[in-house]
Amino acid sequence: MTTEARMIQVGDVELWTEEFGDPSHPPVLLIAGSMSQAVLWPDEFVGRLAAAGHRVIRYDHRDMGRSTARDFEQHPYTWATLKDDAVGLLDALGVASAHLVGHSAGGLLAQWIAVDHPGRVDSLTVVGSSPLGGREGEVIVRALMGEPQPEGSLPEPLPAFTEFFRAAAVSPPPATRAEAVDFQIEVARVLHGDELPFDEDAQRRLQERIFDRTRDPRTIANHQLAGMADLHCEPTDALARVTAPTLVVEGTAEPAKPGHGRLIAEQITGARLMMVQGMGHMLTPGTTEEVADALVAHMAGAGARAPK
């Protein structure tokens, strides 16, 4: 499998970008979630998409991994900026349109691009995500604070998620590499859910890789600051405007955003909801093949429906 990693200038930042497969094949842009690096897209998942005949692109958001990392007070931004970064990356790569695949908050960004730039989106896939404009961040904050949810709010996280992050909020932050890796393993354990076996050794290798390729650990929290910078920058009641063929993927053991996938699928005309047995919030070895194969079929169907 052909791969190429490089820094791509997008506006005033450089985004670390890695491509897989033949550059002449239909492009797929993978958009990671909040505070997440590109390498959280499993190599096996990426490889299956490339082997099926796609040019697969994954990248580190600004302030994540090897991309530009800066002080937020001097360089503030909102989630709209991260959405524009994704579109700017396509521009910089000379990609007129692509299949968008977003995980968690990256799925929200992908939905937003599909609303704002329908001609750039060949198909849309969201995994473990929440509906655009649903204020999922506010729902999580209220759940962690023990505050009641207003009528009509999105479903709140499961108790295991809420209890873990409440405890983490009042615990001393990790002081060493070993402590940081151990903490992220426990985060991953919670996000994994309780239906499938959790491979701690594999997770440790991944978390060590993530820690070691981080340009500046202090900027990881900038995505949270970006979300708070403009809580209402997302458009509301916009998903009816999505025209791209859409696949929504949610795990039956989703701990962070349970039931949110169904709400996305209900708001996008023709969207298909795929429930993956045992999957939690993350793509893991036990679910990668199933989701990748469904995505390959989805993208092939979107190509068949495209106007000639």
C-alpha positions in Angstrom: 0.0 0.0 0.0 1.4 3.4 -1.1 1.7 5.9 1.7 2.9 9.5 1.9 3.1 11.8 5.0 3.8 15.5 4.7 3.0 18.9 6.1 0.3 20.8 4.2 -0.1 24.6 4.5 -3.7 25.5 5.1 -4.3 29.2 5.8 -2.0 30.2 8.7 -1.3 26.6 9.9 0.4 23.5 8.8 -1.5 20.2 9.0 0.3 16.9 9.2 -1.3 14.8 6.5 -0.9 11.2 5.5 -2.2 9.6 2.3 -2.8 6.0 1.4 -3.5 4.3 -1.9 -3.3 5.5 -5.5 -3.6 9.3 -5.8 -5.8 8.9 -8.9 -8.4 6.9 -7.0 -11.6 8.5 -5.5 -10.5 10.5 -2.4 -11.7 9.8 1.1 -11.1 12.4 3.9 -11.0 11.0 7.4 -11.9 13.7 10.0 -10.9 12.8 13.6 -12.7 13.9 16.7 -12.0 16.5 19.3 -8.5 16.3 20.8 -7.8 13.4 18.6 -4.9 12.6 16.3 -5.1 11.1 12.8 -3.6 7.8 14.0 -6.7 7.1 16.0 -8.1 6.0 12.6 -6.9 2.4 12.8 -4.3 1.4 10.2 -6.4 -1.7 9.4 -9.4 0.5 8.7 -7.4 2.9 6.5 -5.8 -0.1 4.7 -9.1 -1.7 3.8 -10.5 1.5 2.3 -7.3 2.0 0.3 -7.3 -1.6 -0.9 -10.8 -1.2 -2.1 -9.7 1.5 -4.5 -9.6 4.8 -2.7 -7.2 7.5 -2.0 -7.4 7.8 1.8 -6.4 11.0 3.6 -6.1 11.4 7.3 -4.7 14.4 9.1 -4.0 16.0 12.5 -6.2 18.9 13.4 -4.4 22.1 14.4 -3.0 21.8 17.9 -3.0 18.0 17.7 -0.2 15.6 16.9 2.4 17.0 14.5 0.3 19.9 13.2 0.9 23.5 14.1 0.5 23.9 17.9 0.1 27.4 19.3 -1.0 29.4 22.4 -4.8 29.7 22.3 -4.9 33.2 23.8 -2.7 34.5 21.0 -4.4 32.4 18.2 -8.0 31.9 19.2 -10.5 30.0 17.0 -13.8 28.2 17.1 -15.1 24.9 15.7 -16.0 26.7 12.6 -12.3 27.2 12.0 -11.7 23.4 12.3 -14.4 22.9 9.7 -12.8 25.4 7.4 -9.4 23.7 7.9 -10.9 20.4 6.5 -12.2 22.2 3.4 -8.9 24.1 3.1 -7.0 20.9 3.2 -9.0 19.5 0.3 -8.2 22.8 -1.6 -4.5 22.5 -0.9 -4.5 18.9 -2.1 -6.4 19.8 -5.3 -9.4 17.7 -4.3 -12.6 19.0 -5.8 -14.9 16.6 -3.8 -14.4 13.7 -1.5 -16.1 11.0 0.5 -16.2 12.5 4.1 -15.9 10.2 7.1 -16.0 11.8 10.5 -15.7 10.3 13.9 -17.3 11.8 17.0 -16.9 15.6 16.8 -15.2 15.0 13.4 -18.6 13.6 12.3 -20.2 16.9 13.4 -17.6 18.7 11.2 -18.3 16.4 8.3 -22.1 17.1 8.7 -21.3 20.9 8.7 -19.3 20.6 5.5 -22.1 18.7 3.9 -24.5 21.5 4.7 -22.2 24.4 3.7 -20.4 22.8 0.7 -22.7 20.1 -0.7 -20.8 20.0 -4.0 -17.6 19.0 -2.2 -19.1 15.9 -0.6 -19.5 12.7 -2.6 -20.8 10.8 0.4 -21.1 11.3 4.1 -20.4 8.8 6.9 -20.5 9.7 10.6 -19.4 7.3 13.3 -20.1 7.8 17.0 -21.3 11.3 16.4 -24.1 13.7 17.4 -26.4 15.8 15.2 -25.2 19.1 14.0 -26.7 21.9 16.0 -27.7 19.5 18.8 -25.4 21.2 21.4 -23.9 17.8 22.5 -21.1 19.6 24.3 -23.6 21.4 26.6 -25.4 18.1 27.2 -22.2 16.4 28.4 -21.2 19.4 30.6 -24.6 19.3 32.3 -24.4 15.6 32.8 -20.9 16.0 34.4 -22.2 18.8 36.6 -25.3 16.7 37.7 -27.6 19.4 36.2 -31.0 18.4 34.7 -31.2 18.4 30.9 -33.8 20.8 29.3 -36.7 19.2 27.5 -35.7 18.1 24.0 -32.0 17.8 24.8 -29.9 15.0 23.3 -29.6 11.8 25.3 -26.9 12.2 27.9 -23.9 9.9 28.4 -24.1 6.6 30.2 -23.3 6.6 34.0 -20.0 4.8 33.5 -18.8 7.7 31.3 -20.1 10.4 33.6 -18.7 8.9 36.8 -15.2 8.4 35.2 -14.9 12.0 34.0 -16.3 13.5 37.2 -13.6 11.7 39.1 -11.0 12.7 36.6 -11.9 16.3 36.9 -11.0 16.4 40.6 -7.9 14.2 40.3 -4.3 15.6 39.9 -3.3 15.7 36.2 -0.7 13.2 34.9 2.8 14.4 35.7 4.9 11.9 33.6 4.7 10.1 30.3 3.8 6.9 32.1 1.0 8.5 34.0 -0.3 10.2 30.9 -0.3 6.9 29.0 -2.0 5.1 31.9 -4.7 7.7 32.1 -5.5 7.6 28.4 -5.7 3.8 28.6 -8.4 4.2 31.2 -10.2 6.8 29.1 -10.1 4.3 26.2 -11.4 1.6 28.4 -14.5 3.7 29.2 -15.0 4.7 25.6 -14.6 1.1 24.5 -17.8 0.1 26.3 -18.4 -3.1 28.1 -19.6 -5.5 25.4 -16.4 -6.5 23.7 -13.0 -7.5 25.1 -10.6 -4.6 25.7 -7.0 -5.2 24.5 -4.9 -3.2 27.0 -1.6 -4.1 25.5 -2.6 -2.8 22.0 -4.1 0.3 23.6 -0.9 1.0 25.5 1.1 0.8 22.2 -1.3 3.2 20.6 -1.3 5.7 23.5 2.5 5.7 23.6 2.6 6.4 19.9 0.1 9.3 20.4 2.1 10.7 23.3 5.4 10.6 21.5 4.1 12.2 18.3 2.5 15.2 20.1 4.2 18.4 19.2 3.0 20.3 22.4 0.9 18.5 25.0 -0.3 21.9 26.4 -2.3 22.6 23.2 -4.5 19.5 23.4 -7.0 21.3 25.5 -7.3 24.1 22.8 -10.2 22.2 21.2 -12.2 22.5 24.4 -11.4 26.2 24.4 -12.5 26.5 20.8 -15.8 24.9 21.7 -16.3 27.3 24.5 -15.3 30.3 22.4 -18.6 30.3 20.5 -21.1 27.8 21.9 -23.6 28.5 19.3 -21.5 28.7 16.1 -23.0 25.5 14.7 -26.1 26.0 12.5 -29.3 24.5 13.8 -32.1 22.8 11.8 -29.7 22.4 8.9 -29.4 18.6 8.4 -32.4 18.6 6.1 -30.2 20.4 3.6 -27.7 17.5 3.4 -27.9 16.0 -0.1 -25.0 13.6 0.1 -25.8 9.9 0.5 -25.3 9.3 4.2 -24.3 6.4 6.4 -24.6 6.8 10.2 -22.7 4.3 12.4 -23.3 3.8 16.1 -22.3 1.1 18.5 -24.7 -0.7 20.7 -22.4 0.0 23.6 -21.9 3.7 22.8 -21.2 5.3 26.2 -20.7 9.0 25.3 -23.5 9.7 22.7 -26.1 6.9 23.0 -28.9 7.2 20.6 -27.4 10.2 18.8 -26.9 8.3 15.6 -30.6 7.6 15.2 -31.3 11.3 15.6 -28.8 12.2 12.8 -30.3 9.6 10.5 -33.8 10.8 11.1 -32.9 14.4 10.1 -31.0 13.6 6.8 -33.2 12.5 4.0 -32.4 8.9 2.9 -29.7 8.4 5.5 -29.1 4.8 6.7 -28.4 3.9 10.3 -26.0 1.0 11.0 -25.9 -0.3 14.5 -22.7 -2.3 15.2 -23.1 -4.9 17.8 -20.7 -4.5 20.8 -19.0 -1.3 19.5 -18.5 1.5 21.9 -17.4 5.0 21.0 -14.2 4.0 19.2 -13.3 1.9 16.2 -11.5 -1.1 17.6 -10.1 -4.4 16.2 -13.4 -6.2 16.8 -15.4 -3.7 14.7 -13.0 -2.3 12.2 -13.6 -4.8 9.4 -17.4 -4.6 9.7 -17.5 -0.8 9.6 -14.8 -0.6 6.8 -16.7 -3.0 4.6 -20.0 -1.2 5.1 -18.3 2.1 4.2 -16.8 0.6 1.0 -20.2 -0.5 0.0 -21.7 2.9 0.9 -19.2 4.8 -1.1 -19.6 2.5 -4.1 -23.4 3.0 -4.0 -22.9 6.8 -3.8 -20.7 6.6 -6.9 -23.4 4.6 -8.7 -26.0 7.3 -7.9 -23.8 10.2 -8.9 -24.8 12.0 -12.1 -22.9 11.1 -15.2 
